Amino acid sequence: MNTFKSIWAVFAGLLVNVILSTATDFTLASLDIFPPIAGKVPFDTWMLGVALSYRLMYTVLGGYATAWLAPQNSMKHVWILGGIGLVLSSIGVAVAWNDPQRWYPIALVVAAIPFTWLGGKWKNRNT
């Protein structure tokens, strides 16, 4: 039973990050602040800065959610989530390597573990 709860805790933290990021992307695109999601219009640097800022906040929230849902050893679960985020964002770097604005996916790689950890520590501080 704890194995299922552990898997759920990590998966839920990932879902928090993905769902909130995607919802914010679509909201900003529907308000014509960002270009359409399906379009091939390049993002301006300021748009990537905005996207990075809310993605970092959602990464913290994902770490918080994982620590909150973990049945025990919450920071172990948070580290696993951070590792998954590191792998997924590294794939993003590989895909975008020829993009002149590859700083954005690189920033996500650099931030994956510390911002996830921050969310876990924030939750543990409040318990």
VENTA-V863428 format. One line per field, one symbol per residue. phi: phi as a letter, one per 30 degrees, with the letter a starting at -180 (. if undefined). psi: psi as a letter, one per 40 degrees, with the letter a starting at -180 (. if undefined). burial: 1 if it has 9 or more other ideal C-beta (glycine too) atoms within 8 Angstrom, else 0. A space follows every 50 residues. Layout:
BEGIN
phi = ???
psi = ???
burial = ???
END
This chain:
BEGIN
phi = .ddddddddddddddeddddddddeddddddidcdedddcddddeddddd dddddddddddddddddddddahedddddddddddddddddddddceddd cdeddddddddeddddeeddddddddc
psi = ddddddddddddddddddddddddddddddefdiiideifhiiidddddd ddddddddddddddddddehdifddddddddddddddddddddddedehe feddddddddedddddddddddddde.
burial = 00001101110111011001100111011000010000000010001101 11011101111111111111000110111111111100110110010000 110111111011101111111111000
END
